[in-house]
């Protein structure tokens, strides 16, 4: 199969920033997310927690329903799904 297959374009800011680069690529294949990431960027994996937090906020704004201008309700749902998947304390059941 030839690529690019269903690749998304880079974000609007990327072509205008000479220091921009791709951090990770996520595909859904075999029924689960598949990941490639530049793990060599930071020696402490906690840096990825910061990145994932930023991604969650941006995704929440993209998924926000009308009336949820800042995406807080969508972020709460993202957080509930993440807690359920990771099995953290008090992880809710997410339908």
Secondary structure, DSSP 8 states (H G I E B T S, - for coil): --S-SS-----TTGGG-TT----EEEEEETTEEEEEE-TTS-SSTHHHHHHHHHHHHHHHHHH--TT-TT-HHHHHHHHHHHHHHHT-TT-----
